[in-house]
Amino acid sequence: MPKSIRSVLHICVAASLLLQAALAQTTTQPASTVRHDAANATNAGREKLDGYLDGIAADYTANRTTKVAAIQTRAEAEDRQAAVRNKILPLIGTLPQRTALDVQLMGVTQANGFRIQKLLFDSQPGFHVPALL
């Protein structure tokens, strides 16, 4: 695979991760997407549960924000990264083996001052992913 395409793929992945991290750091409490009629007595339990779970989520988010804000050095950031990785990996299981991306250039659209490359790559053998660069 050409080095430029690999670099762009790495940048896309990094940008996606940074966006997710930025969205996770918002301090506003998310509104529950499912709201029930509070006047209905049968929904009172649901409302209490929604509020309770929203509170737990807000506490975890505030705790995370405090810990991330306290990071001052690269070593502290790498320690946090390792701690988070060690916590998440057992929860999700093992990561898939790295395999060849098998990138195929499907076409190029040339425009005024830029171009768009249409790619097809394999995230895993047999799992094709289209991409525009």
DSSP file (Angstrom, degrees, kcal/mol; ACC not computed):
  #  RESIDUE AA STRUCTURE BP1 BP2  ACC     N-H-->O    O-->H-N    N-H-->O    O-->H-N    TCO  KAPPA ALPHA  PHI   PSI    X-CA   Y-CA   Z-CA
    1    1 A M              0   0    0      0, 0.0   103,-0.0     0, 0.0     5,-0.0   0.000 360.0 360.0 360.0 136.8    0.0    0.0    0.0
    2    2 A P     >  -     0   0    0      0, 0.0     4,-2.0     0, 0.0     3,-0.3  -0.289 360.0-125.6 -61.2 144.9    1.4    3.4   -0.8
    3    3 A K  H  > S+     0   0    0      1,-0.2     4,-2.4     2,-0.2     5,-0.2   0.846 107.9  57.0 -62.1 -35.7    2.7    5.3    2.1
    4    4 A S  H  > S+     0   0    0      2,-0.2     4,-2.1     1,-0.2    -1,-0.2   0.892 107.2  47.7 -65.5 -39.2    0.5    8.4    1.5
    5    5 A I  H  > S+     0   0    0     -3,-0.3     4,-2.4     2,-0.2    -1,-0.2   0.917 111.4  50.6 -67.8 -42.4   -2.7    6.3    1.6
    6    6 A R  H  X S+     0   0    0     -4,-2.0     4,-2.3     1,-0.2    -2,-0.2   0.909 110.2  50.7 -60.7 -42.1   -1.5    4.6    4.8
    7    7 A S  H  X S+     0   0    0     -4,-2.4     4,-2.2     1,-0.2    -1,-0.2   0.910 110.1  49.1 -62.9 -42.4   -0.8    8.1    6.3
    8    8 A V  H  X S+     0   0    0     -4,-2.1     4,-2.4     2,-0.2    -1,-0.2   0.900 110.0  51.3 -65.7 -40.2   -4.2    9.4    5.4
    9    9 A L  H  X S+     0   0    0     -4,-2.4     4,-2.2     1,-0.2    -1,-0.2   0.912 110.0  49.9 -62.3 -41.5   -5.9    6.3    6.9
   10   10 A H  H  X S+     0   0    0     -4,-2.3     4,-2.5     1,-0.2    -2,-0.2   0.902 110.5  50.1 -63.1 -40.7   -4.0    6.8   10.1
   11   11 A I  H  X S+     0   0    0     -4,-2.2     4,-2.7     2,-0.2    -2,-0.2   0.900 109.3  51.5 -64.8 -40.9   -5.1   10.5   10.2
   12   12 A C  H  X S+     0   0    0     -4,-2.4     4,-2.1     2,-0.2    -2,-0.2   0.917 111.9  46.2 -62.2 -44.1   -8.7    9.5    9.6
   13   13 A V  H  X S+     0   0    0     -4,-2.2     4,-2.3     2,-0.2    -2,-0.2   0.928 113.6  48.9 -64.6 -45.0   -8.6    7.1   12.5
   14   14 A A  H  X S+     0   0    0     -4,-2.5     4,-2.5     1,-0.2    -2,-0.2   0.907 110.8  50.3 -62.2 -42.1   -6.9    9.6   14.8
   15   15 A A  H  X S+     0   0    0     -4,-2.7     4,-2.3     1,-0.2    -1,-0.2   0.899 109.7  51.2 -63.8 -40.2   -9.4   12.3   13.9
   16   16 A S  H  X S+     0   0    0     -4,-2.1     4,-2.2     2,-0.2    -2,-0.2   0.921 111.2  47.4 -62.1 -44.7  -12.3    9.9   14.7
   17   17 A L  H  X S+     0   0    0     -4,-2.3     4,-2.3     1,-0.2    -2,-0.2   0.897 112.0  50.0 -65.0 -40.6  -10.8    9.0   18.1
   18   18 A L  H  X S+     0   0    0     -4,-2.5     4,-2.5     2,-0.2    -1,-0.2   0.893 109.8  51.1 -64.9 -39.0  -10.2   12.7   18.9
   19   19 A L  H  X S+     0   0    0     -4,-2.3     4,-2.4     2,-0.2    -2,-0.2   0.919 110.3  49.0 -64.0 -43.5  -13.7   13.6   18.0
   20   20 A Q  H  X S+     0   0    0     -4,-2.2     4,-2.0     1,-0.2    -2,-0.2   0.908 111.9  49.0 -62.3 -41.8  -15.1   10.8   20.2
   21   21 A A  H  X S+     0   0    0     -4,-2.3     4,-0.9     2,-0.2    -2,-0.2   0.903 111.2  49.8 -64.5 -40.9  -12.9   12.0   23.1
   22   22 A A  H >< S+     0   0    0     -4,-2.5     3,-0.5     1,-0.2    -2,-0.2   0.903 111.3  48.3 -65.3 -40.8  -14.0   15.6   22.6
   23   23 A L  H >< S+     0   0    0     -4,-2.4     3,-1.2     1,-0.2    -1,-0.2   0.860 107.8  55.7 -67.4 -34.3  -17.7   14.6   22.6
   24   24 A A  H 3< S+     0   0    0     -4,-2.0    -1,-0.2     1,-0.2    -2,-0.2   0.719 100.8  60.8 -70.1 -20.2  -17.2   12.5   25.7
   25   25 A Q  T << S+     0   0    0     -4,-0.9    -1,-0.2    -3,-0.5    -2,-0.2   0.408  71.7 123.1 -89.9   2.6  -15.8   15.5   27.5
   26   26 A T    <   -     0   0    0     -3,-1.2    39,-0.1    -4,-0.2    -3,-0.0  -0.417  53.8-150.3 -64.0 140.1  -19.0   17.6   27.2
   27   27 A T        +     0   0    0     -2,-0.1     2,-0.2     2,-0.1    -1,-0.1   0.545  62.8 102.0 -93.5  -7.5  -20.1   18.7   30.7
   28   28 A T  S    S-     0   0    0      1,-0.1    -2,-0.0     3,-0.0     3,-0.0  -0.520  78.4-115.4 -77.2 144.2  -23.8   18.9   29.9
   29   29 A Q        -     0   0    0     -2,-0.2     2,-0.2     1,-0.1    -1,-0.1  -0.632  32.9-118.5 -77.2 132.4  -26.0   16.0   31.0
   30   30 A P        -     0   0    0      0, 0.0     2,-0.3     0, 0.0    28,-0.1  -0.485  24.6-121.3 -71.6 138.2  -27.5   14.2   28.1
   31   31 A A        -     0   0    0     -2,-0.2     2,-0.1     1,-0.1     4,-0.0  -0.577  33.7-103.6 -75.4 140.7  -31.2   14.2   28.0
   32   32 A S        -     0   0    0     -2,-0.3    -1,-0.1     1,-0.2    19,-0.0  -0.421  22.4-142.1 -64.2 138.0  -32.7   10.8   28.0
   33   33 A T  S    S+     0   0    0      1,-0.2     2,-0.6    -2,-0.1    -1,-0.2   0.717  88.6  58.1 -76.5 -19.1  -33.9    9.9   24.5
   34   34 A V        -     0   0    0      2,-0.0     2,-0.4    16,-0.0    -1,-0.2  -0.943  68.5-179.5-115.0 114.5  -37.0    8.1   25.9
   35   35 A R        -     0   0    0     -2,-0.6     2,-0.3    -4,-0.0    12,-0.0  -0.906   9.8-155.6-113.7 142.9  -39.3   10.2   28.0
   36   36 A H        -     0   0    0     -2,-0.4     2,-0.7     7,-0.1     3,-0.1  -0.755  34.3 -89.3-114.5 160.0  -42.4    8.9   29.5
   37   37 A D    >   -     0   0    0     -2,-0.3     3,-1.1     1,-0.2     6,-0.3  -0.583  35.3-161.4 -69.3 109.0  -45.6   10.6   30.7
   38   38 A A  T 3  S+     0   0    0     -2,-0.7    -1,-0.2     1,-0.3     5,-0.1   0.765  85.9  64.8 -67.5 -25.2  -44.8   11.5   34.3
   39   39 A A  T 3  S+     0   0    0      4,-0.1     2,-0.6    -3,-0.1    -1,-0.3   0.763  83.5  87.2 -69.1 -23.7  -48.5   11.9   35.1
   40   40 A N  S X  S-     0   0    0     -3,-1.1     3,-1.7     1,-0.2     4,-0.4  -0.680  75.0-147.4 -79.7 119.4  -49.0    8.2   34.5
   41   41 A A  G >  S+     0   0    0     -2,-0.6     3,-1.1     1,-0.3     4,-0.4   0.790  94.8  61.9 -60.3 -30.2  -48.3    6.4   37.7
   42   42 A T  G 3  S+     0   0    0      1,-0.2     4,-0.3     2,-0.1    -1,-0.3   0.723 102.7  51.8 -70.8 -18.3  -47.0    3.3   35.9
   43   43 A N  G <> S+     0   0    0     -3,-1.7     4,-2.4    -6,-0.3    -1,-0.2   0.484  82.5  90.3 -94.0  -4.0  -44.2    5.4   34.4
   44   44 A A  H <> S+     0   0    0     -3,-1.1     4,-2.2    -4,-0.4    -1,-0.2   0.894  87.6  50.2 -60.7 -40.2  -43.0    6.9   37.8
   45   45 A G  H  > S+     0   0    0     -4,-0.4     4,-2.5    -3,-0.2    -1,-0.2   0.891 109.4  51.1 -64.5 -39.9  -40.6    4.0   38.2
   46   46 A R  H  > S+     0   0    0     -4,-0.3     4,-2.9     2,-0.2    -2,-0.2   0.915 109.3  50.4 -63.5 -42.5  -39.2    4.5   34.7
   47   47 A E  H  X S+     0   0    0     -4,-2.4     4,-2.4     2,-0.2    -2,-0.2   0.908 111.2  48.5 -62.7 -42.1  -38.7    8.2   35.4
   48   48 A K  H  X S+     0   0    0     -4,-2.2     4,-2.6     2,-0.2    -2,-0.2   0.919 112.6  48.2 -64.1 -43.3  -36.8    7.4   38.7
   49   49 A L  H  X S+     0   0    0     -4,-2.5     4,-2.9     2,-0.2     5,-0.3   0.925 110.9  50.9 -63.5 -44.4  -34.6    4.8   36.9
   50   50 A D  H  X S+     0   0    0     -4,-2.9     4,-2.5     1,-0.2    -2,-0.2   0.930 113.0  46.0 -57.7 -45.9  -33.9    7.3   34.1
   51   51 A G  H  X S+     0   0    0     -4,-2.4     4,-2.0     2,-0.2    -1,-0.2   0.895 112.9  50.0 -64.6 -40.4  -32.9   10.0   36.6
   52   52 A Y  H  X S+     0   0    0     -4,-2.6     4,-2.1     2,-0.2    -2,-0.2   0.937 113.7  44.4 -63.3 -48.0  -30.8    7.5   38.6
   53   53 A L  H  X S+     0   0    0     -4,-2.9     4,-2.5     1,-0.2    -2,-0.2   0.878 111.6  53.5 -66.8 -37.7  -28.9    6.2   35.6
   54   54 A D  H  X S+     0   0    0     -4,-2.5     4,-2.4    -5,-0.3    -1,-0.2   0.893 108.6  51.1 -61.6 -38.8  -28.4    9.8   34.3
   55   55 A G  H  X S+     0   0    0     -4,-2.0     4,-2.3     2,-0.2    -2,-0.2   0.906 109.4  48.9 -64.7 -42.9  -26.9   10.7   37.6
   56   56 A I  H  X S+     0   0    0     -4,-2.1     4,-2.4     2,-0.2    -2,-0.2   0.932 112.5  48.7 -61.6 -45.5  -24.5    7.8   37.6
   57   57 A A  H  X S+     0   0    0     -4,-2.5     4,-2.5     1,-0.2    -2,-0.2   0.904 111.0  50.3 -62.3 -41.1  -23.4    8.7   34.0
   58   58 A A  H  X S+     0   0    0     -4,-2.4     4,-2.6     2,-0.2    -1,-0.2   0.894 109.9  50.9 -64.8 -39.4  -22.9   12.3   35.0
   59   59 A D  H  X S+     0   0    0     -4,-2.3     4,-2.4     2,-0.2    -2,-0.2   0.929 111.7  46.8 -63.0 -45.3  -20.8   11.3   38.0
   60   60 A Y  H  X S+     0   0    0     -4,-2.4     4,-2.5     1,-0.2    -2,-0.2   0.907 113.1  49.5 -63.2 -41.5  -18.6    9.1   35.8
   61   61 A T  H  X S+     0   0    0     -4,-2.5     4,-2.6     2,-0.2    -2,-0.2   0.914 111.6  47.9 -65.0 -42.7  -18.3   11.8   33.2
   62   62 A A  H  X S+     0   0    0     -4,-2.6     4,-2.2     2,-0.2    -2,-0.2   0.905 112.2  50.1 -64.4 -40.9  -17.3   14.4   35.8
   63   63 A N  H  X S+     0   0    0     -4,-2.4     4,-2.2     2,-0.2    -2,-0.2   0.917 112.3  47.2 -62.3 -44.2  -14.8   12.0   37.4
   64   64 A R  H  X S+     0   0    0     -4,-2.5     4,-2.8     1,-0.2     5,-0.3   0.921 110.5  51.9 -64.0 -44.4  -13.3   11.4   33.9
   65   65 A T  H  X S+     0   0    0     -4,-2.6     4,-2.3     1,-0.2    -1,-0.2   0.899 110.1  49.4 -60.4 -41.2  -13.1   15.1   33.1
   66   66 A T  H  X S+     0   0    0     -4,-2.2     4,-1.2     2,-0.2    -1,-0.2   0.925 112.6  46.9 -63.4 -45.1  -11.3   15.8   36.4
   67   67 A K  H  < S+     0   0    0     -4,-2.2     4,-0.4     1,-0.2     3,-0.2   0.909 114.0  46.9 -65.1 -42.2   -8.8   13.1   35.8
   68   68 A V  H >< S+     0   0    0     -4,-2.8     3,-1.2     1,-0.2    -1,-0.2   0.889 109.5  54.2 -68.0 -38.3   -8.1   14.1   32.2
   69   69 A A  H 3< S+     0   0    0     -4,-2.3    -1,-0.2    -5,-0.3    -2,-0.2   0.782 102.1  59.8 -66.0 -25.5   -7.8   17.8   33.1
   70   70 A A  T 3< S+     0   0    0     -4,-1.2     2,-0.4    -3,-0.2    -1,-0.3   0.606  78.3 108.1 -78.8 -11.0   -5.1   16.8   35.7
   71   71 A I    <   +     0   0    0     -3,-1.2     3,-0.1    -4,-0.4    -3,-0.0  -0.542  33.5 158.4 -72.1 124.1   -2.9   15.3   33.1
   72   72 A Q        +     0   0    0     -2,-0.4     2,-0.3     1,-0.1    -1,-0.2   0.639  52.5  46.5-118.4 -24.9    0.1   17.6   32.6
   73   73 A T  S  > S-     0   0    0      1,-0.1     4,-2.1     0, 0.0     5,-0.1  -0.774  78.0-115.5-123.4 164.4    2.9   15.5   31.0
   74   74 A R  H  > S+     0   0    0     -2,-0.3     4,-2.7     1,-0.2     5,-0.2   0.893 116.6  55.5 -62.2 -40.0    3.3   13.0   28.2
   75   75 A A  H  > S+     0   0    0      1,-0.2     4,-2.3     2,-0.2    -1,-0.2   0.898 107.5  49.0 -61.8 -41.0    4.2   10.3   30.8
   76   76 A E  H  > S+     0   0    0      2,-0.2     4,-2.4     1,-0.2    -1,-0.2   0.900 111.5  49.9 -64.6 -40.2    0.9   11.0   32.7
   77   77 A A  H  X S+     0   0    0     -4,-2.1     4,-2.5     1,-0.2    -2,-0.2   0.910 111.3  48.1 -64.5 -41.9   -1.0   10.8   29.4
   78   78 A E  H  X S+     0   0    0     -4,-2.7     4,-2.3     2,-0.2    -2,-0.2   0.872 110.7  51.6 -67.7 -35.8    0.7    7.5   28.5
   79   79 A D  H  X S+     0   0    0     -4,-2.3     4,-2.4     2,-0.2    -2,-0.2   0.921 111.7  46.8 -64.0 -43.4    0.0    6.1   32.0
   80   80 A R  H  X S+     0   0    0     -4,-2.4     4,-2.7     2,-0.2     5,-0.2   0.912 110.9  52.5 -63.7 -42.0   -3.7    7.0   31.6
   81   81 A Q  H  X S+     0   0    0     -4,-2.5     4,-2.5     1,-0.2    -2,-0.2   0.924 111.1  46.5 -59.2 -45.5   -3.8    5.5   28.2
   82   82 A A  H  X S+     0   0    0     -4,-2.3     4,-2.6     2,-0.2    -1,-0.2   0.901 112.4  50.4 -64.8 -41.1   -2.3    2.2   29.5
   83   83 A A  H  X S+     0   0    0     -4,-2.4     4,-1.3     2,-0.2    -2,-0.2   0.920 112.8  45.7 -64.0 -43.8   -4.8    2.2   32.4
   84   84 A V  H  X S+     0   0    0     -4,-2.7     4,-2.5     2,-0.2     5,-0.2   0.916 113.4  50.0 -65.1 -42.9   -7.8    2.7   30.2
   85   85 A R  H  X S+     0   0    0     -4,-2.5     4,-2.6    -5,-0.2    -2,-0.2   0.918 109.7  50.7 -61.3 -43.8   -6.6    0.1   27.7
   86   86 A N  H  < S+     0   0    0     -4,-2.6    -1,-0.2     1,-0.2    -2,-0.2   0.769 113.9  46.1 -66.8 -24.7   -6.0   -2.4   30.5
   87   87 A K  H  X S+     0   0    0     -4,-1.3     4,-0.5    -3,-0.2    -2,-0.2   0.861 117.1  41.6 -82.4 -38.1   -9.6   -1.7   31.7
   88   88 A I  H >X S+     0   0    0     -4,-2.5     4,-1.9     1,-0.2     3,-0.8   0.898 102.7  64.5 -80.0 -41.7  -11.3   -1.9   28.3
   89   89 A L  H 3X S+     0   0    0     -4,-2.6     4,-1.9     1,-0.3    -1,-0.2   0.881 101.5  49.4 -55.9 -44.0   -9.6   -4.9   26.7
   90   90 A P  H 34 S+     0   0    0      0, 0.0    -1,-0.3     0, 0.0    -2,-0.2   0.824 111.4  52.3 -64.1 -26.4  -10.9   -7.4   29.2
   91   91 A L  H << S+     0   0    0     -3,-0.8    -2,-0.2    -4,-0.5    -3,-0.1   0.863 119.3  31.9 -75.4 -35.8  -14.4   -6.1   28.7
   92   92 A I  H  < S-     0   0    0     -4,-1.9    -1,-0.2     1,-0.3    -3,-0.2   0.570 106.6-129.2 -98.8  -9.7  -14.3   -6.3   24.9
   93   93 A G     <  -     0   0    0     -4,-1.9    -1,-0.3    -5,-0.3    -2,-0.1  -0.436  53.4 -20.6  89.2-170.5  -12.1   -9.4   24.5
   94   94 A T        -     0   0    0     -2,-0.1     3,-0.1    -4,-0.1     0, 0.0  -0.364  66.9-115.3 -75.0 152.6   -9.1   -9.6   22.3
   95   95 A L        -     0   0    0      1,-0.1    -1,-0.1    -2,-0.1     3,-0.1  -0.561  39.7 -97.2 -80.5 150.5   -8.6   -7.3   19.4
   96   96 A P        -     0   0    0      0, 0.0    -1,-0.1     0, 0.0     3,-0.1  -0.304  46.8 -93.5 -65.5 153.8   -8.6   -8.8   15.9
   97   97 A Q        -     0   0    0      1,-0.1     2,-0.3    -3,-0.1    -3,-0.0  -0.356  42.5-107.7 -63.6 144.2   -5.2   -9.7   14.4
   98   98 A R        +     0   0    0     -3,-0.1     2,-0.3    26,-0.1    -1,-0.1  -0.598  47.0 179.8 -73.2 133.7   -3.7   -7.0   12.1
   99   99 A T        -     0   0    0     -2,-0.3     2,-0.1    24,-0.3    23,-0.0  -0.829  37.6 -75.7-129.5 168.6   -4.0   -8.1    8.5
  100  100 A A        -     0   0    0     -2,-0.3    22,-0.1     1,-0.1    -1,-0.0  -0.423  35.1-140.6 -63.8 138.0   -3.0   -6.6    5.2
  101  101 A L        -     0   0    0     -2,-0.1    21,-3.6    20,-0.1    -1,-0.1   0.738  18.2-152.0 -75.0 -22.3   -5.4   -3.9    4.2
  102  102 A D        -     0   0    0     19,-0.2     2,-0.2     1,-0.2    21,-0.1   0.944  19.3-159.0  48.7  58.5   -5.4   -5.0    0.5
  103  103 A V        -     0   0    0     18,-0.2     2,-0.5    19,-0.1    18,-0.2  -0.482  11.2-167.2 -73.9 133.5   -6.1   -1.4   -0.7
  104  104 A Q  E     -A  120   0A   0     16,-2.6    16,-1.8    -2,-0.2     2,-0.7  -0.989  17.3-138.8-122.2 126.1   -7.6   -1.1   -4.2
  105  105 A L  E     -A  119   0A   0     -2,-0.5    14,-0.2    14,-0.2     3,-0.1  -0.753  21.8-179.4 -82.7 115.1   -7.8    2.2   -6.0
  106  106 A M  E     -     0   0A   0     12,-3.3     2,-0.3    -2,-0.7    13,-0.2   0.712  57.1 -40.3 -91.4 -22.7  -11.2    2.2   -7.6
  107  107 A G  E     -A  118   0A   0     11,-1.1    11,-3.3     2,-0.0     2,-0.4  -0.929  47.0-123.8 171.0 166.6  -11.0    5.6   -9.2
  108  108 A V  E     -A  117   0A   0     -2,-0.3     2,-0.6     9,-0.2     9,-0.2  -0.999   9.9-156.9-134.3 133.7  -10.0    9.2   -8.9
  109  109 A T  E     -A  116   0A   0      7,-2.9     7,-2.7    -2,-0.4     2,-0.5  -0.957  15.0-156.8-109.4 118.1  -12.0   12.4   -9.3
  110  110 A Q  E     +A  115   0A   0     -2,-0.6     5,-0.2     5,-0.2     2,-0.2  -0.820  19.3 168.7 -98.1 129.7   -9.9   15.4  -10.2
  111  111 A A  E >   -A  114   0A   0      3,-3.0     2,-1.1    -2,-0.5     3,-0.6  -0.667  50.1 -59.1-127.1-175.4  -11.3   18.8   -9.4
  112  112 A N  T 3  S-     0   0    0      1,-0.3     3,-0.1    -2,-0.2    -2,-0.0  -0.550 121.0 -14.0 -72.5 100.1  -10.0   22.4   -9.3
  113  113 A G  T 3  S+     0   0    0     -2,-1.1     2,-0.3     1,-0.2    -1,-0.3   0.408 131.1  49.9  90.3  -1.5   -7.2   22.3   -6.8
  114  114 A F  E <   -A  111   0A   0     -3,-0.6    -3,-3.0     2,-0.0     2,-0.3  -0.974  61.2-147.7-155.8 169.0   -7.9   18.9   -5.2
  115  115 A R  E     -A  110   0A   0     -2,-0.3     2,-0.5    -5,-0.2    -5,-0.2  -0.977   9.5-141.7-140.3 155.8   -8.7   15.3   -6.0
  116  116 A I  E     -A  109   0A   0     -7,-2.7    -7,-2.9    -2,-0.3     2,-0.5  -0.980  13.4-155.1-119.3 122.5  -10.8   12.5   -4.5
  117  117 A Q  E     -A  108   0A   0     -2,-0.5    16,-2.6    -9,-0.2     2,-0.7  -0.849   7.4-147.2 -97.9 130.9   -9.5    9.0   -4.5
  118  118 A K  E     -AB 107 132A   0    -11,-3.3   -12,-3.3    -2,-0.5   -11,-1.1  -0.875  27.3-179.9 -99.3 116.1  -12.0    6.2   -4.2
  119  119 A L  E     -AB 105 131A   0     12,-3.2    12,-2.2    -2,-0.7     2,-0.4  -0.759  24.7-160.6-117.5 159.5  -10.6    3.3   -2.3
  120  120 A L  E     +AB 104 130A   0    -16,-1.8   -16,-2.6    -2,-0.3     2,-0.3  -0.973  23.1 170.0-135.2 122.3  -11.7   -0.2   -1.2
  121  121 A F  E     - B   0 129A   0      8,-2.5     8,-3.3    -2,-0.4     2,-0.7  -0.908  34.1-117.5-132.0 162.1   -9.8   -1.8    1.6
  122  122 A D  E     - B   0 128A   0    -21,-3.6     6,-0.2    -2,-0.3   -23,-0.1  -0.877  15.5-171.9-100.6 115.3  -10.2   -4.9    3.8
  123  123 A S  E    S-     0   0A   0      4,-2.1   -24,-0.3    -2,-0.7    -1,-0.2   0.853  88.4  -2.5 -70.3 -33.6  -10.6   -4.1    7.5
  124  124 A Q  E >  S- B   0 127A   0      3,-0.7     3,-2.8    -3,-0.1    -1,-0.3  -0.938 110.7 -66.8-144.5 158.7  -10.4   -7.9    8.0
  125  125 A P  T 3  S+     0   0    0      0, 0.0     3,-0.1     0, 0.0   -24,-0.0  -0.275 125.5   8.6 -54.5 124.0  -10.1  -10.5    5.3
  126  126 A G  T 3  S+     0   0    0      1,-0.1     2,-0.8    -2,-0.0    -4,-0.0   0.350 101.8 107.2  88.8  -5.7  -13.3  -10.5    3.3
  127  127 A F  E <   -B  124   0A   0     -3,-2.8    -4,-2.1     2,-0.0    -3,-0.7  -0.847  56.7-161.6-108.4  95.8  -14.7   -7.4    5.0
  128  128 A H  E     -B  122   0A   0     -2,-0.8    -6,-0.2    -6,-0.2    -8,-0.0  -0.561   6.9-168.2 -82.8 137.9  -14.5   -4.6    2.4
  129  129 A V  E     -B  121   0A   0     -8,-3.3    -8,-2.5    -2,-0.3     2,-0.2  -0.988  12.0-143.6-128.2 122.6  -14.7   -1.0    3.4
  130  130 A P  E     +B  120   0A   0      0, 0.0     2,-0.3     0, 0.0   -10,-0.2  -0.571  23.9 179.7 -81.7 150.3  -15.2    1.8    0.9
  131  131 A A  E     -B  119   0A   0    -12,-2.2   -12,-3.2    -2,-0.2     2,-0.5  -0.997  22.9-149.8-149.8 147.2  -13.3    5.1    1.5
  132  132 A L  E      B  118   0A   0     -2,-0.3   -14,-0.2   -14,-0.2   -16,-0.0  -0.984 360.0 360.0-116.2 126.6  -13.0    8.5   -0.1
  133  133 A L              0   0    0    -16,-2.6   -18,-0.1    -2,-0.5   -15,-0.1   0.351 360.0 360.0-119.7 360.0   -9.7   10.3    0.4
